[in-house]
Every structure is written in structure tokens, then in C-alpha cells.
């Protein structure tokens, strides 16, 4: 597929905050034109349902049928279909003009060490409801081949920085942090760095009732408990060479229990920043710029800590003219276009796959 087409991308992250829906025009290579973006928040009831499904899935040895998880999948599918309809209505685009939807689904467990990853969301139901081909289950083929199944965004990151001086790094700060390094010749290295916003969000909800630390305001008032931070950083995973990936549940906020809300938020924010600095040390060459996407770029305290820990000033992705809230959803639209044509979306340097691989399962409308 060499010509540019319209594609929708859908992302629902491990923070369980809601759905990002993006419409782009792309050829799956160097041409990318964002057209529309829409965010849909999950209700508290929906978040509770998805959190319960996640906790249940983590106890399984492998994905299997379960009534609670089936109910969560139906919720995810229904919510994403509605998000696409609203997105296309906003953009005044007919579904018949859209070539494909890249439907990430909701990750409820990511266990590449056990040979599986689990994203819920029914692509066939979505394709029939919208009359648009859907590609979902974008990670499983990579994991089955021995890869980590994550991160998948690097191929899109490379397209976004095609005209920028290299090497350059893009840091995505969602529930889990991941880093993409693009070398002078376009080579890709990518891996997860640590928990990013996940632990901070969990701490805020548990101690303040707030879903996240808006602008890093609470963390700005506390102090870092150095002894606790040192203990949290004493984990051989951080020095492990890439590729590597995490499940959101791989780290917990247990070490900071008993601290004040402010000190806990500050310590966890520092933990995120320092784990990114550890990740940068694993790269073959220091990046000229560190571009930040994802919700964490709005956290001023985290961005300041990143600058101090990493020795480089982090820049929000808007510095390149892109919408940092839409990046992941746009990326899955881009990958769906590539997958539709059998082009690779994961690589040895990004997931540890044995070769460049395409992925996803195609569902055509009935």
C-alpha cells in the first residue's frame, strides 16, 4: 500500500483513564498528516470493571475464558466503537472513507516471560458495527516469536522525527515509561524504563482520592525519602540491557506506604525520573534531544526531575509540532496501515523479535 489512506487508531492505556482516538492520513512510511483527535474518559464504574479484570488476569497462567473478563471486553469494545463514531462525526468523515482501524484494546496482563500478552477488545464486533476493517491483537505475534511485544510505537516515532537531527530519543510517559532511540542511520532501539505515571497515580488515588498529581503540584511540596528511593532503585532489572518490557503491576507503591501524601508523591516522581536516566545510560550514544510524549509531560515536577537526573532538558513533543495526547493512538493507526500491507511493526532492536515482524489480526466487516 504505497498511497496515503485514512486510518483510525485507538489506545486505552494501563492508567485506565480512558480512550484516545485519532484519525490520520498516512502511507505507513514517511507521510503522516494528523486530522482529528478525541479523548473519552472512562466512568468510575468502567474503571472499576477494568481494574477488576486486570487483577484477575494477572492471577492466570495464560489467557482463558472468564465471565468477568468477557464483560470487561464487551465494555471496552462498546466504548471504543462509540469513540470512533464520535471521532468521525467530529471530522465529518464517512466510515466508508476509512481504510482501517488500529484497535490496541485494553492490556489486562503483559507476560512475555511466560510467552503471552493479553489485550481485550473484540475486533470482529467493531468491524461489523462500523463497516471498517479492524486490525487488533497487535502484540501477540511478536511475543509468540520470542519478542517482548513492547514497545510498539518506535516505528511511528521514527516517522515523526524523520527530519530531526540524530540521534534523538522519544520518551513516552504513560502508566509505564518507554524510550525510543533513533540513531544516525535510522536504527531503532526501544525498551520500557520503569513505572512512569503508574505508581504516582496509584498513590494519589489511595492517599488523596485524586486520579493523578495534576501538574506535579503535590510532588512539588514534598521531599524525597532517600533511603526508600535507594531501596526501590536496587533492582537488577534497571541495568538489564534492552529489549525489555514491563507490566504495570511489576512495581508497587508498597515501599512508600506510611509516608505523607506529599512525600510519597515526591519520592515516586523521583523514582520515575531516575529510572529514565538509567535507561539513557543503556543507549549506544547519548541523544541530542529528549522528546517527551504521554501524560507525564504535563507534570512539571517530573519534567524538572528528569532534567536534573538525565542531564538533558526534556522537551514536550509539541516542540516538534505534534499532539502529545494523540501520539499513541496515531501510532496504532500508522501501524495498522503497515500491517494491512504486511510491513513490519516490530524489530529486533525494539522488542527483541528474531526478525522484523508484522503483526495484528485483520477483521473485515461482514
BATORVEX-548138 format. One record per residue (C-alpha): x, z, y. Coordinates in steps of 0.2 Angstrom, whole numbers, plus 5000, padded with zeros to 4 digits. Layout:
<pts>
XZY
...
</pts>
This chain:
<pts>
500050005000
501049945015
499749935028
499150085038
497550165032
496450315037
496650465027
495950645027
497050795022
496350965018
497351135017
496751305013
498251425014
498651585005
498251685020
496351645015
495951625034
495051455032
495151265030
496251145040
495550965040
496550825048
496250635050
497750525052
498150345051
499750315041
500650195029
501350335019
503050295026
503650305045
502050265053
500950415057
499550425070
498550595071
496750555075
495750715073
495950895068
494751035064
494951215058
493551305049
493651495047
493151575031
491751705032
492251885027
491151865011
492151705007
493751785009
493251924998
492751804984
494351704986
495451864986
494551924970
494851754961
496651764966
496951944960
496051894943
497051734941
498751824943
498251934928
498151774917
499451704906
498851524910
497351444919
495751464910
493851454912
493151614921
491451634929
492151724944
493451594947
492151454944
491051524958
492651534969
492951354965
491251304970
491351394986
493051304990
492351134986
490751154995
491651225011
492951085011
491550945009
490751025024
492351025034
492650835030
490950795036
491150885052
492850815055
492250635053
490750665064
491950735077
493050575076
491550455075
492250385059
491250325044
491650385027
491750205021
493250185033
494250315025
495450265011
495750435003
495650625005
497150735000
496250894994
497551034991
496251154986
496551344986
498051414977
497551564967
499151584957
500851494958
501851524942
503151384940
504251514930
502851504917
502551324918
500951324928
500151324946
498351344949
497351264964
495551274963
494351144971
493351004962
494050834967
492750744957
491250834965
492050804983
492250614979
490450594974
489750694988
490750605002
490950424994
492850434997
494250434984
495050604982
496750654976
496950834971
497950944960
499550884969
500751014962
500451024943
501350864938
502950924946
502851094938
502451014921
504150914923
505051074927
504951074946
504351214957
502851124963
503351184980
503651154994
502750984995
502750955014
504650895016
504250715013
503050725028
504250825038
505450685036
504250565043
503950675058
505750695063
506250515059
506850485077
507650655080
509550695078
510050765061
510250875053
508650965058
507651095049
505751125050
505151305046
503351325041
502751505043
501151525034
500751655021
502351615013
503851535023
504651375018
506151275025
506451095025
508151025029
508350845033
510150785033
511050645042
510650515030
508850575027
509250685012
508050825009
508251005004
506751125004
506351294997
505251445001
506151585011
505051735009
503351805013
503151745031
501451805038
500851865022
501452045022
501152065040
499352005039
499052125024
499752265034
498752235049
497152225039
497552385030
498052485045
497152415059
495652315052
496352165061
496652005051
498351975059
499552035073
499051925087
500551855097
501551995088
500852125101
500852265089
502652225082
503252225099
502852405101
503652475085
505352505079
506252435063
506452565049
508252505045
508352595028
506652525022
507152355028
508852365019
507952405003
506752265005
508152135008
509152204992
508352064981
509451934972
508051804975
508651784993
510351724988
509751614974
510151434978
508651314980
507551244975
506451394973
504651444977
503651604978
501851664975
501151754990
501051914978
502851914974
503252034988
502152184993
501952295008
502252454997
503952495005
503252515022
501752625017
501752785027
502452715042
501452705058
500452535060
501752485074
503252525064
502652445049
502252285058
503952285066
504852315050
503952175041
504152055055
506052085055
505952065036
505251895038
506451845051
508051895042
507451815026
507351645035
509151675041
509651705023
508851535019
509851445033
511451505025
511051415009
511051245018
512551125017
512651105036
511851205050
510351115058
510451065076
508651115079
507451235070
505651175072
504351295068
502551255061
501151365055
500351515062
501951615063
502451505078
501151595089
501951765085
503151795100
503951945092
504351845076
505051705086
506151815096
506751905080
507051735072
508151685087
509151845085
509351835066
509651655064
510751615080
509751465084
508251465096
506651415086
505551285094
503751265090
503351095083
502351055098
504051025106
504050865096
502350815102
501450875086
500050995082
500751135073
499051195067
498751025059
500450995051
500051045033
498350965032
499050805040
500450815026
499250815012
498350665020
500050575020
500450625003
498850564996
499150395003
500850394995
500150454978
498750324979
500150194978
501150284966
502550334978
503450494976
502950654985
504250774977
506050764974
507550854965
508050924982
506350994987
505551054971
506951044958
505950904949
507050804937
506750644947
505750584962
503950604957
502250554962
500850674959
498950714960
497450664951
496350524958
494450544958
493450394963
491650404969
490350374956
</pts>
